[in-house]
């Protein structure tokens, strides 16, 4: 079996690549990182290390790399012959790989390859594959869309595996946590006969996507933002603090009550799932910074994101959301100069204080207004 995978980063190699290789796939990794692509073509293998006691090593074989910037035709030819296409490249990048996937579909049509395949976006988002489908279809004619409708599936997926911040002398080496979960919406598949061991197939993916988003993503961010307000710089140190741990447990209790109410998850099984998540965050072999986990705070405050959505839905159902609200408030104190969204958020907050200063003091001098606004914002962060 052959697979084309877009994104040769840590998640691509350390999660999707490992799973596909364990199922006997040869994998063509597509990326613009010349160093990674060159090494893949030089060695045709790489090593994964599990971030756990014993630090078990796993070899991934039968791989190669394609630089889509330099060799787009090679990517198109691979898609024309492949049995599966996957991505782990980041939601914002999907639109940029869509033209290549579209050309690969056209190549399959022109070669009269009717064997159905699925294109699975393994991204940290809701509806990733269907978003990719919309982008791909922008580059297809009507006849080509008809062909794709019959032979190319875009099933959504939920993926979960923590890949810690890391640095290795070997550019292909990647460290990952032992836990992994990959669930695909089987109702959207065009090739349901192709089942991958280690992947779950669900008739309705939304409950599992929300379970992951409101538990793992909300939980991880809760540790980061609560830890930041207490002066911690790493997730590992923060979660040792009882205040942080209790905040995490409180948030997971609220999101858990919502998920059970909304999707009828078994309460006992969901409790076990939550306990597993807490242990994952406590894993001493996974070193991650609060700055990285908490980055892009404006995006994480989004209407359908990990805090505001469960707050909205808990309120609609008359459920408690007090800990979620507390944590969302802490996001506004996330002041990390290296993160552009953090900078933008702090500027927004300061500008609001400046408006209050103008109204209450009668000051006209902008330097004085901004200076006082800055001091007020500092006091609110204490």
N, C-alpha and C positions, 0 to 999 in steps of 0.2 A: 504494500500500500504506500501511496505517496501523499505528502502533505506540503502545502505552501503556507508558511507562517510569516506574517508581517510583524516585525519588531523583534530584534535579536538582543533586547535588553535583559535585565535580570528576571523579570516575570516571564518573558518569552522563553528564555533558556531554562530557567529554574522551575517552571511550573508547566506551561503548555508543552514545551519541547520534551521535558522529562516524561510526561504522561503519554504523548504520542509515540515516543521512542519505545517505551515499555510495551506498547501495543504493536510493535513491529513496523512502524512507519519509517520511511526515509523522509527526511525533512529538509526543505529548501528554505533557509531563513532569509528574509528580505529586509534590508536595512540600508541606511546611508552611512553608517559608521564603518569607515574603511578598515580600521584596525581590527574590529570584531569580524567583519566579513573575510578579510585576508587570513585571519587565524583559523576560522572555520574551514576555509578551503585548503589550508595548509595541513591541518590535522584531521579533519572530518570526525572529530570527537571532542568532548569536553567533560568536565567533572562538576558534580553538584555535591555540596556538603550540607548535611542536615544540622541545623542549629539546635542541638540537643546533646544530652550526655552521650559520649562516645563519638560524636561528630562523624557519623557514618558517611562514607563517600559513595556516590553513585555515578557510574560512567554512562554517558549518552553517546551512542555511536550512529554512524550512517547519516551524517549531517553535512550540509554544504551551505555556502552563503552566496547571495546575489546582491550587488549594489544597484538598487533600483534607479539611482540617479545616473549611473554610468551605463547600465545594461538593462534598460526597460524591456527590450525585446525578449531577453532571456526570461524575465518574470512572466511575460505574456505567454511564452511557450510552455513554461512550467504549469501555469494555470490551465492551459489547454489540455494538459495530460494528467492533472492531479486528481486525487480522490477526495480531497478535503482542503478547504482554505480557512485559516484561523488568523486572528489578529490579537496583539497585546501591545498597542502602540500609543495609546492615549486617545481619549474621546475627541480632542481638538484636531488630531492628525488624520482621522478617518476620511475626511473630505479630500485629503491630498493623495491618498492611495486609491480612492474610488475610480479614477480614470483608468488605472492599470488593471484593476479587477474587471472593469467594463470591457476593456480590450481583450482580456483573457476569455470572457464570456463570448465575445464576438468570434474569437478564434475557435472556440469549441463549436459554435454554430456553423462556421464556414467549413470546418473539418467533419461536420455531421456527427459529432460526438454527443449522443443522446443520453449517455450514462449520467444520472442525476448526481449532483454534488451539493453540499451545504457550505455556506460561508458563515463562520461563527466569530463574532466580535467578542473577545474575552476581555472586556473593559470594565472599569469600575464605575458603571453607570447603569441606569435603567433603560432598556430598549436599545442597546448598542447595535445589534445586528440589523434591526429594522431601520435605524438611522443610517447605517451604512448602505442599506438597500436603496433608500431615497437618494443618497449621493451617487450611487452607481447608476441608477436609472436615469439620472440627468445626462449621462453620456451614452445612452442607448437609443437607437431609433425604434419605431413602433414594432417592426418585425423582430428586432433583437429583444425587445421587452417581452414579446409573446414567447420567444424561445426561453428567456429567463424565467418567466412565469411557470413554464412547464418543467424546467430542468434544474433550476438553481434555487436552493432554499436559503433563507436568511434567518435561522432560528436564534432567538435571543438566548443569552446565557447569563448565569450568575457565577462568579468566580471569587474564591477567597483563599489567599495564602499570603502570609506576611513575609516580605523580603526585607531584611534589615539593612540599614546603612552599612556599607562595607567597602573595603579596599583590598585588592589582592595583586600580587606581582603578576599572576597569570590573568590576562584580560578576559579569558573565557570562564574562569572559576566563578561560581556563584553559590552563596550560602542562603538557604531557605529554611523556614520552620517545617517540622514534620507534618503538621496539619495541612490538609488541602481539601477544597471542595469546589467541584465544577459541575454545574447542573444546566442542562439544555432543555429548551421548550420543544418537546417532541412533536407537538401539533403543528409547528412551523417548518418541520424538516421535509426535504424532498428525497432524502436517502435514508429513511428510518432503519433500513437493514444494516447500516454501518453503525454498530454500537461499540463504543470505546470503553474498555475496562477501566474503572476508576472515575468514570463520568456518570452522573445520575441523569435520568431522563424523566421529566415531569410533564403531565398534561397541561398544567398551568404554572408558569414560572413566577408570576408576580408575587405569590406569598413568600417564595424563597429569596427573591431579590430584596423584598422589604425586610425579611428576617435578617439578612446579612447587613443591609444598609443601616437599619435601626438598632442593630446589636453590635456588630463589629465596628462599623464606621462611626456611629454615634458614640460607642463606648471608647474607642481609641482617641477620638477627638476630646471626649470628656476628660480623660486622663491628661491629655496635653494642655488643655486650657485651664483646668483646675491646678495642675502642677505649675504652670507658668505664673499664676497669681500667687503661688506660694514660694516662688523663687527657684524652682527646679529647672534643669536644662535637659534632662533625659527622662524617657518614659520609665526606664527601670528604677531610677531613684524615686521618681514621683509616686509610683504605685506602692512603694513601701510605706508611704505616709498614710496613716489611717483616715485622715480627712479626704485624701484623694480616693482611696479604696471605697470609702463609704459613699462618696459622691457617685462613683462609678456604679456601685450596687444599687443606689437609689434611682439612677437614670435607667439602668437595665430593668429594674422592677417596673418602671412606668412604661417603657417601650414594650416590655414583655406582656404587660396587661393589655396593651393596645393590640399587639399581634395576636394574642390568644382570643381577644374579643372579635377581632376583624376576620381572622383566617381559621379560627377553631383549631389552632395548634394544641397538641396535648400538653397541659400545664407541667406535668412531671418531666416529660421529654424536653420541653423548652427550658426548664430549670437546669437540666443537665447540660444543655447547649450553652446557656449563660455561664455556668461554672467552668466549662471548657474554654470559653472566651477569656475569662478572667485569668486562668492559668496560662493562656497563650501570652497575654500582656505581661505576666510575671516571669516569663521565660528568661533566665539570666543570660542565655546565649544569644538573645536578640537585643542588640544595642541600637536604639533609635533615638534621635533627638526630638525634643518638644518642638523646636523650630520647624523641623521637616513635617512632623505629623500635623501640626497646627497651621501649616502654610495655606495660602489662599483663603483667608478668613471670610472675605466677602462672598466667595462662591459657596462656602460652607454655611452661610447664613441664608442661602437661597430659599425661595418659597416651597420648593419640592425637595429640599435637601434634608440632611440627617437630623436637624433639630426642629426647624420650623414646621416641616410636614407632620412629624409625630405630635408636636404641640397642637397643631390645628385639629388633627384627627382625634386626639385624646379629648380635647375640649368639646368637639361635636358629639362625642359618646359619653360625656359626663365623667371622664376618667381623670385621675390625678396627673398633672404635668409640672408640678412645682420644681422638681429637681432639674428637669429639662430646661425650664425657664431660667433657673439660676445659672445653669451652665452656658446657655445662649448669651446671657448677660456678660459672662466672663470673656466671651470672644471679643467683645469691644475693648478689652484691656490687653489684647494680644499685640504687643508692640515689638516687632522684629524688623529692624531697618533693612535687612537683606531681602525681605519679602515685599514685593511691590504692592500687593493687595493690603498688606498690613499697613504700609505707609499711607496708601490711599484712605484706608479706614480711619487712621489717626488724624489725617488732615480733615476728613469729614466731621469727625467729632470736635476737633478744635474750632472749625468754622462755625459749628452750632454754638459753642461756648462764646465765640466772638460776637455772635448776634445778641446773646444775652448780656454780655458786657456792654455793648453799645446801648442797649435799651435801658439798663439799670444805672450806668455811670454817666451817660451823656458824653463820654470821651469821643473825640474826633480823630485823634492821632492813631493811625493804623498800627504803628510799631508798638505803642502802649497797649492798644486793644489786643493785639496778637500775643504780646508778652503775658498779659494777665490771663488770657484764654488758655495759654499753654500751662500756666501755673495751676489753673483750675482743673485742667484735664489730668495733671499729675496727681492732684489731691484725690480725684475720683478713682485713680488707679491704686491708691494705697490700701 
